[in-house]
Amino acid sequence: MGKITIDRGLARRQIPQLNEASVPGRRGWKLDGASADRAALQNAAAADRSLFADTAPALPELSELDVVRHFTQLSGLNHSVDNGFYPLGSCTMKFNPRINESVAALDEFTGLHPLTEAENCQGILALLHELEEKLCLLLGYSRFSLQPAAGAQGEYVGLIVIRAWHEDRGDHERREILIPDSAHGTNPASAAAAGFDVVVLPSDEDGCLRAETVRKAAGPRTAGLMLTNPNTLGLFEHEVQEIAAAVHEAGGLVYYDGANANAIIGRVRPGDMGFDVCHLNLHKTFSTPHGGGGPGAGPVGVRAGLEDFLPGPFVTRREDGSYAWEEPAKSAGPVHAWYGNSLVLLKALAYIRMLGGAGCREASGMAVLNANYVAHELAAYWQLAKPGPVMHEAVFSGKKLRDRTGLLTLDVAKRLIDYGIHPPTVYFPLIVPEALMVEPTETESLETLDHFIAVMRQIHDEMEENPDLLREAPQHAAISRPDETQAARRPVLTWLQQERGDS
Ligand SMILES: *Cc1c(COP(=O)(O)O)cnc(C)c1O
């Protein structure tokens, strides 16, 4: 195979700030003088004059075309799933089919007011009810609350449901949540936010949690255990049912972090594994664009007996076939208005409907196959953190390479940017030194995976032959490598600060 050339698509461009591009007197659009003045006079009459500024604000003066070009060029500096491979482990950056967007953008949905009477919005209620039914079927639960707006908020909801259940039984001493050391950082954070004490359990040599470890730690103070499965090493926990049983024996409940459900959908169900409560990341497992903070959806499912504690309202189907809102009897409390991010929910439903049951099963199979292919093809270059096979993602360790060449996983990540590939998740999970966590997802073609593998092997060669290429990477992106210490300690956040030379 020939040498792979650097991607110059993101070559450094000088895009001036709007303030720098400003030309005095240039206008894009101007209000008709008379009406603008009339509006200004009306507002001024009602306003407190002491609040008026003496001088006009220093706004940039530009034409409409200047502004359009500015933002279009800036958007071209972003890397996204739509313009390149994005194997970000744990975050599942898969393709988001456009049909989802068309569905969610229908005026009939975007124009709805949340206070619309149930009888006047039966359509969306029927769809939300259908989504809940499908999630119950796919994950093995009795009911789902669609309200949480993110995975982490789903965790929080799951935990307050667990607490409400214990309190309802008059069991007030259960203050502890058990969490393995391989967990996503949001797990201990959510437990702390919900007011619990976190007990960290060590995972075993093979990266999995032992039921024996759980048995020793669980007791009368245990409210529950949170387990991610497949775990953050991309491994399916070997003793998952024994672990659930050990917590139940101690009187606690078990929580399934289902953010990685794209590895299991259509194959096994957390409800069948013995988990009482589970959250999903619809924005990972069932597509919908995410990153940059949202919007997301982290519905929470519970087994029979826990439904009453979920946040309300639910959408319930009446006997006559119509849909109504219903408040759960002992709700732990709402965490978002109404049903949460309803348009994200509709996108997820469109995705599930498009795939159907068999398609969901095939998708999880492809996610696992793709990850194992990458793991197999790169294992001779980067050491697998734990022996495979893996599930939907493969975690490598760059420790041996670091010890030999002095180059870090961070350098590899930066060099990938030069090839137009978004770096995988790095330095997570924390239990793997120099971790590199690759999640190719099911939507990538064999050609894309082969290209990524070839690039990674070439970077491996560069580590020996021309290490400066890695140390100085990225050379071909919008910005080169920032000084991360200075960026944290002395961030330059605004144009004005820069101009005045403030820190
Ligand atoms: C992404 C993720 C979360 C958090 O989900 P957000 O939507 O980002 O809040 C929690 N657990 C695991 C395992 C995840 O991968």
The ligand as an SDF file (V2000), in Angstrom:
LIG
                    3D

 15 15  0  0  0  0  0  0  0  0999 V2000
  -21.6400    8.8400   27.7010 C   0  0  0  0  0  0  0  0  0  0  0  0
  -21.7080    8.0250   28.9290 C   0  0  0  0  0  0  0  0  0  0  0  0
  -22.3690    8.5200   30.0750 C   0  0  0  0  0  0  0  0  0  0  0  0
  -22.8960    9.9340   30.1950 C   0  0  0  0  0  0  0  0  0  0  0  0
  -23.8180   10.3030   29.2180 O   0  0  0  0  0  0  0  0  0  0  0  0
  -24.0760   11.8590   28.8990 P   0  0  0  0  0  0  0  0  0  0  0  0
  -25.2180   11.8770   27.9620 O   0  0  0  0  0  0  0  0  0  0  0  0
  -22.8040   12.3720   28.3090 O   0  0  0  0  0  0  0  0  0  0  0  0
  -24.3840   12.5410   30.1870 O   0  0  0  0  0  0  0  0  0  0  0  0
  -22.4710    7.6850   31.1740 C   0  0  0  0  0  0  0  0  0  0  0  0
  -21.9400    6.4540   31.1680 N   0  0  0  0  0  0  0  0  0  0  0  0
  -21.2760    5.9520   30.0910 C   0  0  0  0  0  0  0  0  0  0  0  0
  -20.7180    4.5590   30.1420 C   0  0  0  0  0  0  0  0  0  0  0  0
  -21.1370    6.7220   28.9310 C   0  0  0  0  0  0  0  0  0  0  0  0
  -20.4800    6.2330   27.8810 O   0  0  0  0  0  0  0  0  0  0  0  0
  1  2  1  0
  2  3  1  0
  2 14  2  0
  3  4  1  0
  3 10  2  0
  4  5  1  0
  5  6  1  0
  6  7  2  0
  6  8  1  0
  6  9  1  0
 10 11  1  0
 11 12  2  0
 12 13  1  0
 12 14  1  0
 14 15  1  0
M  END
$$$$
